[in-house]
């Protein structure tokens, strides 16, 4: 082999990958470039893949409860917004329901994942920031509503299967910035091979909210945000939260912290002479 040709035999040398501590790592290439000459183009390294996580419905619901428990008033307000939007939009027209409920649903997911990402508390304003992705969210909501409508007409079970398959569609849109079809496909790939388990997940969430309704109708204000939080915990484990959210939300207002030299916030000048 001529000296100026790089030796690529290391690519096929499987013994390298069996060295202690370097299993699965590609070896470092020797720099054979001469001063002033172009070096070889870098090798494309695939993005890191999360280790495979087991389906754990019970843990996701427990962690969802742990997430909302300490900030329950904020999540109850989110649940109240969700129920109010359902009642108002359904009373006006079905088109209004389709146009409004997609962004509200995605917005509660956005509020939840932002809280999981390290926010001190859930920000109700995040719900309405989802309208920044209005078109892909509404298109996804429209298609999923059609799928679910057909599925629930066919003896209910197909509807549960469809819901389980596309459970993460809205989170992929608000967290990763995917288009509607990309988000649906991402959710389908994420649940592939576990359709039965995610159908069970959808069924348990429905039963959970029915139980909330039976608690004098008030319990659903807790079970609705618990549903969103449980799905968000599953998404975090299976897909991982994006480092930077696709939807930029305004920072929370700064709280005044008194110091020893300034024990109280400045007061406006008095207008009374």
C-alpha positions, -999 to 999 in steps of 0.1 A, spaced: 0 0 0 14 34 -9 24 56 21 0 83 12 -30 60 15 -46 57 49 -48 22 64 -84 14 70 -79 -21 82 -86 -11 118 -122 -6 107 -125 -44 103 -103 -54 132 -128 -68 157 -102 -76 183 -99 -39 191 -134 -38 204 -127 -66 229 -100 -47 247 -108 -42 284 -126 -9 290 -130 -2 253 -158 -25 243 -178 -9 215 -155 21 212 -140 29 178 -101 32 180 -85 65 176 -70 70 141 -34 78 137 -30 113 123 -12 108 90 -17 142 76 14 162 67 17 199 76 -2 220 51 -22 192 37 -59 185 42 -66 159 69 -91 131 64 -127 141 70 -139 132 105 -157 100 110 -194 104 115 -203 92 150 -240 84 156 -257 103 184 -258 86 218 -286 61 223 -302 58 257 -299 25 273 -329 3 268 -355 9 296 -381 -16 307 -417 -8 306 -427 1 341 -462 15 344 -464 15 381 -431 35 385 -442 61 359 -474 67 378 -456 70 411 -430 93 397 -457 114 381 -474 117 414 -441 127 431 -437 154 404 -471 170 409 -475 165 446 -453 193 458 -468 217 433 -503 204 433 -521 239 432 -504 248 399 -513 214 384 -549 216 396 -551 250 378 -538 232 347 -564 205 351 -591 232 355 -580 249 323 -581 216 305 -617 208 316 -629 243 310 -615 242 274 -633 209 268 -666 222 281 -665 255 263 -652 242 229 -676 213 228 -705 235 235 -696 259 207 -687 236 178 -667 204 171 -643 224 149 -636 247 178 -629 216 199 -604 203 174 -588 238 170 -584 244 207 -578 212 225 -547 202 206 -526 232 217 -540 230 253 -531 193 256 -496 200 241 -493 230 264 -498 210 296 -472 186 283 -449 215 277 -455 228 313 -448 194 327 -415 187 308 -402 222 316 -409 214 353 -391 181 349 -362 198 332 -354 217 363 -380 244 368 -387 254 404 -424 251 398 -448 246 369 -456 278 350 -492 281 339 -481 304 311 -462 276 295 -496 261 285 -503 289 261 -467 289 247 -476 257 228 -496 279 204 -462 287 189 -465 252 173 -502 256 165 -501 241 129 -483 208 136 -501 204 169 -535 209 154 -528 187 124 -516 159 148 -547 164 169 -570 162 138 -554 130 125 -553 114 159 -589 123 165 -599 106 133 -578 75 142 -592 73 177 -628 79 165 -626 50 140 -608 28 166 -633 33 194 -662 26 170 -645 -7 163 -652 -23 197 -631 2 217 -600 -20 219 -585 -7 186 -590 29 199 -570 20 231 -542 5 209 -541 36 187 -539 59 218 -511 38 233 -491 39 200 -494 77 196 -492 85 233 -460 107 229 -469 126 198 -476 160 214 -445 157 236 -423 152 206 -437 183 190 -432 206 220 -400 191 233 -381 182 201 -398 205 176 -409 177 153 -435 182 126 -468 165 131 -460 134 110 -425 131 123 -439 132 159 -465 105 152 -438 83 136 -414 89 165 -441 79 190 -449 48 169 -413 38 168 -409 44 206 -438 21 214 -430 -5 188 -427 -40 202 -447 -30 233 -481 -23 218 -498 -45 244 -481 -27 273 -489 8 260 -525 -3 254 -526 -12 290 -510 21 299 -538 39 280 -564 18 297 -550 25 332 -550 62 325 -586 61 315 -596 41 346 -576 66 367 -596 95 354 -629 77 357 -620 72 394 -613 109 396 -648 117 383 -663 93 408 -647 113 436 -675 139 434 -660 151 401 -633 170 420 -607 142 419 -603 146 381 -586 179 387 -558 158 402 -560 128 379 -558 148 347 -524 164 356 -513 130 370 -520 115 336 -499 141 318 -471 137 344 -471 99 341 -468 100 303 -440 126 306 -421 104 330 -424 75 305 -412 98 277 -382 110 298 -371 74 304 -377 60 269 -366 90 247 -349 115 270 -357 152 274 -342 175 248 -313 195 261 -329 227 248 -367 228 245 -381 235 210 -405 261 224 -388 290 242 -408 301 272 -403 334 291 -383 330 323 -402 331 356 -404 365 373 -376 371 398 -386 370 434 -375 398 457 -350 386 482 -344 410 511 -308 415 523 -294 428 555 -287 462 540 -320 464 522 -346 446 543 -376 456 523 -383 464 486 -381 501 476 -414 520 482 -429 544 457 -427 581 468 -456 592 488 -481 615 472 -494 627 505 -477 659 517 
